[in-house]
Amino acid sequence: MILIPVKTLATAKQRLAQLFDQATRTELAQNMLLDVLDVVSAWNTRPAASLVTGDPFALHLARKFDFDVIPDDDHLGETHAIEMATRHCEMRGIDSTLVIPGDIPLIQVEELERIFAAAPIEGSVLVPAHDGRGTNAILRRPAGLFPLRFGNDSFKPHLAAARAAGKPCVILSLPGIGLDVDNPADLQVLAAASGETRSQKLVRQWDLSNLPVAANE
């Protein structure tokens, strides 16, 4: 099962608040989610996919793309949402979960295929964010092999938890999945990368040339 947690998009991307108003940040978050769902939907041999969300726009997209929904009505954050979704998968007898965020607009089908091709019979695959701090994809087999704890510096704790589980852990560097967009520097990378995703077209309309240095840190 592919799990895509989506927080409330009406308050998305707070780390860009000093540069863009909320309407602009929400538009960016919505376009990135569309880019991710476009790719997942285009993967003909993919496993089932579920959005873990209570956001109205995300629920609309789930219907549009014919994805399942695991309701997140508590809105207690990504860690809680994935813990709840993992229990849901275990109760349904689903043997593996792949968690990916909704803000990785350069994701490619080939990268998803690489994750599953590299997955151990029992164990995990971790894909770090481009800065090496976050975790942008986690495959666990079985589904609840170890708990997930998301945040700005989640990769090392996830790696430690994966190794403590006593099963093989594969680390993959995947540039598309690796780029999550959280700060102005990420926007510049997204705009300069090859491709014509919705998110790229949007940010290329913005003036990113004079971003404050502090905002990139």
N, C-alpha and C positions, 0 to 999 in steps of 0.2 A: 504494500500500500504506500502510495506517495502522499505525504501529509504536508500541506501548505498552510501554515498559520498566518492569519491576517488580522492585525490589530485594527482598532478604529481608525479608519482613514481620514476622518474629519479632524483628527488631531495628529496626523502623521508628520514625521521628519522634523522633530523639534530642534535637532541640532543645526538646522538651516534657518531657524527662526530669525536670526539677526540679519539675514539677507533677503528673505522672501516672506510674503504674507502667507497666512494659512491656506487661502484658496489656491495659491500657486503650489504650495507644498502638497496639498491634497491632489491636485491635478497630476503632479509628478508621481505620487504614490500610485494613483489609479492607472496611469500609463505603464508604470513598471510592472504592476500586477498583470495587466493585460499582456504585456510582452512575455512574462513567465507562462501564463496560461496558454498563450498561442503555441509556445514550443511544446509544452507538455501534451497539449491536445494533438499536435502534429505527429507525436511519437506513436506510430501505429501498433507497436508491440509492447507498449507500456503496461504495467500493472494498473489496477484501479487507483484513482486519485481522489482525495478528499480535501476540501478547504475546511480548516478549523477556524471558525469565525462566527461572529454575530453582527458583522458590519453589513449594512444594507447594500452597498455597492458590490461587495464581494459576494453576497448571496445572489444578487442579480447575475453576476458573472458565472457563478456555479450553475445556475439554470441555463444560461446561454451556452456554456461549454459542456453541459451534461455531466458535471462532476458531482460526486457525493458531497454532503455537508455534515460535518460533526459540529453541532452547535456549541459555541463558546459564549454562553450567556453571562458568565461571571465577570469577564473582562479583567482578569487578574494577572495578565501578562503572558508572554510566550511560553515561559517555563511551565506554568500551570496548565496552559492550553494543550501543550504537547504531552504532558503527563496524563491528562484526562483522555486525550485521543489515543495514546498508547494503550491504556486500559481498555478502551473501546475496541481496539484492534485485537487485543489478546482475547477478549470475550468472544469475538467472532472467529477465533482460530486462525487469524492472519499471522503468517510466520515471519514476516519481515516488514520493517518500515523504513522509508527514505524520507527524511525531513529536509525540505528546502524552503528558503524564505521567499517572500513575494516581491523582493526588491533587488533581484539579480537579473537585470534586463538583457544581459548579453549571453544568457544561458543558451546552450545548444543541445539538440537531440543527441549528437554524438558524445557529448560529455555525460549525459545521463546513461547512455549505453555503456560507456567506459566504467561507470560506477558499478553497474550490475555485473559486468564482465569480470571486474576485479574482486567482487564480493566473495568472501570465504563461505563455505557451507554453513559454518557457524562462526560468527565474528562480526566485524564492523569495517566500514569504510568512512574515513573522514576527509572532507575537502576544506582546507583552511581558506579564510578570506585573504585577499591579496596583501593585506598588511601583516598576515601571520597571527593576528590576535583573535579574530572571531572564527566561527565555524559556519560555513555556508551550505554544507550538505553533510548529513549523517545517515548512513545506512546501518541498521542493526538487524542481526538475525541470530537468535529470535528477536521478536519485536521489542521486548522489554529487557534486552540484555544488560543494559545499565541505564540509569536515569540521566536525563539531559538537563543542563542548567545554562540558560542563555544569558548573554550580557556582552559587554564590550571586549572582554578578555576570556572568551569561553573555550578557545581551542586547547590550551594546555590542560585545563581541568577535564575536558572531554577525552583527551588523549590518555590522561592518567586513569580515568574511569574505565575506558575501553581496555587498557592493559590490565587493570585490576580484575576485570571480568574473566581473565584467564583464557581468552580466545584470540585468534589472530586479528590484528588491526592493520588495515592498509591505509596509507596516506596518499592521496592524489592531489596534484596541483593542476587545477583546471581554470584557465584564465577567464572564461565566460562566467562560470559559476562563482569564481573568486571575487568578482567585482560587485560588491553591494554598495549602494549609494547612500552614504550617511553624512558626508561633509563636502564642502566646495571643491576640494581636490578630487574627490570621486566624480563630481560633475564634469570636471575638466577632462578626466580620463574617458568618461563615457562619451562626451562630445567628440573627442579626438579619435576614438576607436573606429575601425571600419564597421560598416553596417548601416541600416536604415530602420532601426526599430522605432516604435512610437516614442519611446523615451528619448532616444537620440534626436529625433526630429524636433521634439519639444525643447530640449535644453540648448540645441543649436540656435534657437531663436533668442536666447538670452545672452546678455553681455557678461561673459565670464572672465574677461581680461584683467579686471582690476579688483579681484577678490581680496579682502583683507587677509594678511598672512596669518593672523591669529585664528581666523575661522577655519584654516586648513589643518590646524594642529589637532 
